Amino acid sequence: MLCALAVMVNGCAVVVVGGAAAGAGAIVWYHGEMRSTDLVTFDRAYVAAQAGLKDLGYSIAEKTKGDAEAKITARAPGGKKVQVLLSKQSSNATNIGIRVGLVGDKELSRQILDKIRCHY
């Protein structure tokens, strides 16, 4: 029955499969940065990151993208700087790093990651 439930998470529906969102990786908090490896292509993660930030009302100040790494810098409505770092791990897995401000904000980073995942 749990597999059939749709759960609302920060404004997007996530289908629960075996207790975890499909494609969602483990989350690690490391020195003010939230890190996750998700089962999503690098290009799709890049598009999803921009869409998720825009959903939250952030303005994208700068973005760079190479073949295997990307960096998106945005400003939150309150002025906090947010950086999303993406790196291609394999053809269908991408490392995602999120840092809010200088020292990090775990709760806000989690909200950003959840919004990004809504666009996979």
GROMACS elastic network, one bead per residue, 0.5 to 0.9 nm:
[ bonds ]
;  ai    aj funct       b0    kb
    1     4     6  0.53709   500
    1     5     6  0.68705   500
    2     5     6  0.54185   500
    2     6     6  0.87205   500
    2    16     6  0.69953   500
    2    17     6  0.76758   500
    2    18     6  0.74855   500
    2    19     6  0.74149   500
    3     6     6  0.82828   500
    3    15     6  0.74610   500
    3    16     6  0.54233   500
    3    18     6  0.61221   500
    3    19     6  0.74425   500
    4    15     6  0.74459   500
    4    16     6  0.71558   500
    4    17     6  0.79735   500
    5    14     6  0.88148   500
    5    15     6  0.65193   500
    5    16     6  0.63474   500
    5    17     6  0.88168   500
    6    13     6  0.61650   500
    6    14     6  0.58368   500
    6    16     6  0.64135   500
    7    12     6  0.82767   500
    7    13     6  0.56914   500
    7    14     6  0.55353   500
    7    15     6  0.65039   500
    7    16     6  0.71883   500
    8    11     6  0.61239   500
    8    12     6  0.57245   500
    8    14     6  0.65023   500
    9    12     6  0.54968   500
    9    13     6  0.63066   500
    9    14     6  0.68686   500
    9   114     6  0.74540   500
    9   115     6  0.86722   500
    9   118     6  0.88367   500
   10    13     6  0.84413   500
   10   111     6  0.72474   500
   10   114     6  0.70468   500
   10   115     6  0.70197   500
   10   118     6  0.89461   500
   11   115     6  0.81545   500
   11   118     6  0.85899   500
   12   114     6  0.86538   500
   12   115     6  0.76654   500
   12   118     6  0.58496   500
   12   119     6  0.89488   500
   13   118     6  0.75327   500
   14    21     6  0.63599   500
   14    22     6  0.82594   500
   14   118     6  0.75319   500
   15    20     6  0.85030   500
   15    21     6  0.63132   500
   15    22     6  0.73697   500
   16    19     6  0.56756   500
   16    20     6  0.56185   500
   16    21     6  0.51852   500
   16    22     6  0.70560   500
   17    20     6  0.56320   500
   17    21     6  0.61194   500
   17    22     6  0.62590   500
   18    21     6  0.82071   500
   18    22     6  0.88056   500
   20    23     6  0.85393   500
   20    24     6  0.72426   500
   21    24     6  0.55183   500
   21    25     6  0.86647   500
   22    25     6  0.87150   500
   22    39     6  0.83800   500
   23    38     6  0.57506   500
   23    40     6  0.68143   500
   23   117     6  0.86712   500
   23   120     6  0.84472   500
   24    27     6  0.87952   500
   24    36     6  0.81642   500
   24    37     6  0.76126   500
   24    38     6  0.51474   500
   24    39     6  0.65858   500
   24    40     6  0.87358   500
   24   117     6  0.76036   500
   25    36     6  0.57079   500
   25    37     6  0.50792   500
   25    39     6  0.70778   500
   26    35     6  0.82603   500
   26    36     6  0.57329   500
   26    37     6  0.67540   500
   26    38     6  0.79831   500
   27    34     6  0.68287   500
   27    35     6  0.56792   500
   27    37     6  0.77055   500
   27   110     6  0.89823   500
   28    33     6  0.81773   500
   28    34     6  0.57639   500
   28    35     6  0.51054   500
   28    36     6  0.63876   500
   29    32     6  0.66189   500
   29    33     6  0.56988   500
   29    35     6  0.62635   500
   29    36     6  0.89839   500
   29   106     6  0.74865   500
   30    33     6  0.52436   500
   30    34     6  0.63742   500
   30    35     6  0.73443   500
   31    34     6  0.84627   500
   31   103     6  0.76853   500
   31   104     6  0.78749   500
   32    98     6  0.87100   500
   32    99     6  0.64909   500
   32   100     6  0.79023   500
   32   101     6  0.89166   500
   32   102     6  0.78730   500
   32   103     6  0.52177   500
   32   105     6  0.68669   500
   32   106     6  0.73800   500
   33    97     6  0.63603   500
   33    98     6  0.55261   500
   33   100     6  0.76809   500
   33   103     6  0.81722   500
   33   104     6  0.60150   500
   33   105     6  0.80628   500
   33   106     6  0.77676   500
   33   109     6  0.79200   500
   34    96     6  0.80220   500
   34    97     6  0.55780   500
   34    98     6  0.51405   500
   34    99     6  0.65805   500
   34   104     6  0.82973   500
   34   105     6  0.87606   500
   34   106     6  0.69899   500
   34   109     6  0.63672   500
   34   110     6  0.74744   500
   34   113     6  0.85462   500
   35    95     6  0.71724   500
   35    96     6  0.56053   500
   35    98     6  0.65629   500
   36    94     6  0.82696   500
   36    95     6  0.57647   500
   36    96     6  0.52147   500
   36    97     6  0.66167   500
   36    98     6  0.89427   500
   36   113     6  0.87268   500
   37    40     6  0.87331   500
   37    89     6  0.81099   500
   37    93     6  0.65769   500
   37    94     6  0.55167   500
   37    96     6  0.60392   500
   37    97     6  0.88085   500
   38    41     6  0.85710   500
   38    45     6  0.86792   500
   38    92     6  0.84125   500
   38    93     6  0.55486   500
   38    94     6  0.54958   500
   38    95     6  0.64793   500
   38    96     6  0.74889   500
   38   117     6  0.88513   500
   39    92     6  0.56445   500
   39    94     6  0.65553   500
   40    43     6  0.83978   500
   40    44     6  0.65471   500
   40    45     6  0.62618   500
   40    91     6  0.83738   500
   40    92     6  0.51132   500
   40    93     6  0.50595   500
   40    94     6  0.60517   500
   40   120     6  0.70783   500
   41    44     6  0.52662   500
   41    45     6  0.61429   500
   41    46     6  0.86499   500
   41    88     6  0.76594   500
   41    90     6  0.79728   500
   41    91     6  0.61027   500
   41    93     6  0.56596   500
   41    94     6  0.62333   500
   42    45     6  0.51291   500
   42    46     6  0.62153   500
   42    47     6  0.88428   500
   42    67     6  0.87757   500
   42    68     6  0.73103   500
   42    69     6  0.83091   500
   42    70     6  0.88763   500
   42    86     6  0.74493   500
   42    87     6  0.70888   500
   42    88     6  0.54316   500
   42    89     6  0.82611   500
   42    90     6  0.83769   500
   42    91     6  0.75105   500
   42    92     6  0.72419   500
   42    93     6  0.69708   500
   42    94     6  0.54536   500
   42    95     6  0.84907   500
   43    46     6  0.51157   500
   43    47     6  0.64496   500
   43    48     6  0.86214   500
   43    88     6  0.89134   500
   44    47     6  0.52395   500
   44    48     6  0.60313   500
   44    49     6  0.85328   500
   44   119     6  0.84555   500
   44   120     6  0.68599   500
   45    49     6  0.59366   500
   45    50     6  0.86726   500
   45    86     6  0.76705   500
   45    94     6  0.71252   500
   45    96     6  0.83474   500
   45   116     6  0.77159   500
   45   117     6  0.83300   500
   45   119     6  0.82529   500
   45   120     6  0.70951   500
   46    49     6  0.52396   500
   46    50     6  0.65822   500
   46    51     6  0.88180   500
   46    65     6  0.83228   500
   46    70     6  0.73053   500
   46    71     6  0.87854   500
   46    72     6  0.86074   500
   46    86     6  0.72071   500
   47    50     6  0.53866   500
   47    51     6  0.62951   500
   47    52     6  0.86578   500
   47   116     6  0.88682   500
   47   119     6  0.81125   500
   47   120     6  0.89342   500
   48    51     6  0.50395   500
   48    52     6  0.59312   500
   48    53     6  0.85186   500
   48   115     6  0.83914   500
   48   116     6  0.52316   500
   48   117     6  0.70548   500
   48   118     6  0.77363   500
   48   120     6  0.63207   500
   49    52     6  0.51622   500
   49    53     6  0.62014   500
   49    54     6  0.86126   500
   49    72     6  0.80428   500
   49    84     6  0.74329   500
   49    86     6  0.89790   500
   49   112     6  0.84456   500
   49   113     6  0.81980   500
   49   115     6  0.80573   500
   49   117     6  0.81171   500
   49   119     6  0.79636   500
   50    53     6  0.52778   500
   50    54     6  0.62232   500
   50    55     6  0.86442   500
   50    60     6  0.76921   500
   50    72     6  0.76280   500
   50   116     6  0.77665   500
   51    54     6  0.51141   500
   51    55     6  0.61138   500
   51    56     6  0.87759   500
   51   115     6  0.82077   500
   51   116     6  0.69645   500
   51   119     6  0.70848   500
   52    55     6  0.50252   500
   52    56     6  0.64846   500
   52    57     6  0.88989   500
   52    58     6  0.88489   500
   52   112     6  0.67665   500
   52   113     6  0.79957   500
   52   114     6  0.82070   500
   52   117     6  0.77645   500
   52   118     6  0.73760   500
   52   119     6  0.69946   500
   53    56     6  0.52370   500
   53    57     6  0.65665   500
   53    58     6  0.53287   500
   53    59     6  0.75365   500
   53    60     6  0.77233   500
   53    74     6  0.76297   500
   53    76     6  0.85938   500
   53   112     6  0.67948   500
   53   115     6  0.73796   500
   53   116     6  0.72889   500
   54    57     6  0.50052   500
   54    58     6  0.52508   500
   54    59     6  0.66623   500
   54    60     6  0.77558   500
   55    58     6  0.74678   500
   55   115     6  0.74096   500
   56    76     6  0.80292   500
   56    77     6  0.86298   500
   56   111     6  0.88777   500
   56   112     6  0.77060   500
   56   115     6  0.77162   500
   57    75     6  0.88608   500
   57    76     6  0.69162   500
   57    77     6  0.64247   500
   58    74     6  0.60808   500
   58    75     6  0.53833   500
   58    77     6  0.59695   500
   58    82     6  0.87196   500
   59    73     6  0.87059   500
   59    74     6  0.53904   500
   59    75     6  0.53382   500
   59    76     6  0.68019   500
   59    77     6  0.77770   500
   60    63     6  0.74241   500
   60    72     6  0.71534   500
   60    73     6  0.60213   500
   60    75     6  0.65129   500
   61    72     6  0.78411   500
   61    73     6  0.56343   500
   61    74     6  0.50632   500
   61    75     6  0.69056   500
   62    71     6  0.80294   500
   62    72     6  0.59085   500
   62    73     6  0.51200   500
   62    74     6  0.68712   500
   63    70     6  0.73837   500
   63    71     6  0.56157   500
   63    73     6  0.61925   500
   63    74     6  0.86272   500
   64    69     6  0.83374   500
   64    70     6  0.54652   500
   64    71     6  0.53352   500
   64    72     6  0.65816   500
   65    68     6  0.78011   500
   65    69     6  0.60167   500
   65    71     6  0.65408   500
   65    72     6  0.85304   500
   65    86     6  0.89063   500
   66    69     6  0.53036   500
   66    70     6  0.60186   500
   67    70     6  0.82143   500
   67    88     6  0.82198   500
   68    86     6  0.80034   500
   68    87     6  0.55156   500
   68    89     6  0.80831   500
   69    85     6  0.74793   500
   69    86     6  0.55266   500
   69    88     6  0.63527   500
   70    84     6  0.81448   500
   70    85     6  0.58660   500
   70    86     6  0.50262   500
   70    87     6  0.64705   500
   70    88     6  0.89125   500
   71    83     6  0.69499   500
   71    84     6  0.57596   500
   71    86     6  0.63198   500
   71    87     6  0.88896   500
   72    82     6  0.81157   500
   72    83     6  0.56629   500
   72    84     6  0.51282   500
   72    85     6  0.65462   500
   72    86     6  0.85015   500
   73    81     6  0.70869   500
   73    82     6  0.57197   500
   73    84     6  0.65303   500
   73    85     6  0.87456   500
   74    80     6  0.83404   500
   74    81     6  0.59207   500
   74    82     6  0.51141   500
   74    83     6  0.63888   500
   74    84     6  0.83590   500
   75    78     6  0.77726   500
   75    79     6  0.54543   500
   75    80     6  0.55191   500
   75    82     6  0.59028   500
   75    83     6  0.87772   500
   76    79     6  0.50683   500
   76    80     6  0.51171   500
   76    81     6  0.64565   500
   76    82     6  0.70103   500
   77    80     6  0.74734   500
   80   100     6  0.68948   500
   80   101     6  0.57969   500
   81    99     6  0.83274   500
   81   100     6  0.59727   500
   81   101     6  0.51131   500
   81   102     6  0.82210   500
   82    98     6  0.72503   500
   82    99     6  0.57938   500
   82   101     6  0.61584   500
   82   109     6  0.86942   500
   83    97     6  0.79244   500
   83    98     6  0.57366   500
   83    99     6  0.52851   500
   83   100     6  0.65590   500
   83   101     6  0.82785   500
   84    96     6  0.69838   500
   84    97     6  0.56239   500
   84    99     6  0.66875   500
   84   100     6  0.89089   500
   85    95     6  0.79848   500
   85    96     6  0.57851   500
   85    98     6  0.64215   500
   85    99     6  0.85090   500
   86    94     6  0.66651   500
   86    95     6  0.56074   500
   86    97     6  0.64196   500
   86    98     6  0.89484   500
   87    93     6  0.89348   500
   87    94     6  0.57209   500
   87    95     6  0.51053   500
   87    96     6  0.67562   500
   87    97     6  0.86634   500
   88    91     6  0.73478   500
   88    92     6  0.82751   500
   88    93     6  0.64949   500
   88    95     6  0.62672   500
   88    96     6  0.89809   500
   89    92     6  0.77732   500
   89    93     6  0.53791   500
   89    94     6  0.51754   500
   89    95     6  0.62940   500
   90    93     6  0.50889   500
   90    94     6  0.69199   500
   91    94     6  0.82612   500
   96   113     6  0.84622   500
   97   113     6  0.89523   500
   98   104     6  0.84515   500
   98   109     6  0.60035   500
   98   110     6  0.85941   500
   98   112     6  0.79252   500
   98   113     6  0.76214   500
   99   102     6  0.76442   500
   99   103     6  0.78681   500
   99   104     6  0.53657   500
   99   105     6  0.73146   500
   99   106     6  0.86413   500
   99   109     6  0.67009   500
  100   103     6  0.71658   500
  100   105     6  0.55294   500
  100   106     6  0.82112   500
  100   108     6  0.73735   500
  100   109     6  0.65455   500
  101   104     6  0.54647   500
  101   105     6  0.73783   500
  102   105     6  0.89993   500
  104   108     6  0.86151   500
  104   109     6  0.77394   500
  105   108     6  0.55058   500
  105   109     6  0.59401   500
  105   110     6  0.85803   500
  106   109     6  0.51195   500
  106   110     6  0.61736   500
  106   111     6  0.87619   500
  107   110     6  0.51706   500
  107   111     6  0.63987   500
  107   112     6  0.88072   500
  108   111     6  0.50315   500
  108   112     6  0.62645   500
  108   113     6  0.86629   500
  109   112     6  0.51057   500
  109   113     6  0.62040   500
  109   114     6  0.86212   500
  110   113     6  0.50691   500
  110   114     6  0.61072   500
  110   115     6  0.86029   500
  111   114     6  0.51271   500
  111   115     6  0.62289   500
  111   116     6  0.86644   500
  112   115     6  0.51199   500
  112   116     6  0.61814   500
  112   117     6  0.86360   500
  113   116     6  0.50474   500
  113   117     6  0.61795   500
  113   118     6  0.87344   500
  114   117     6  0.51082   500
  114   118     6  0.64288   500
  115   118     6  0.51292   500
  115   119     6  0.72322   500
  116   119     6  0.56892   500
  116   120     6  0.74190   500
  117   120     6  0.54574   500
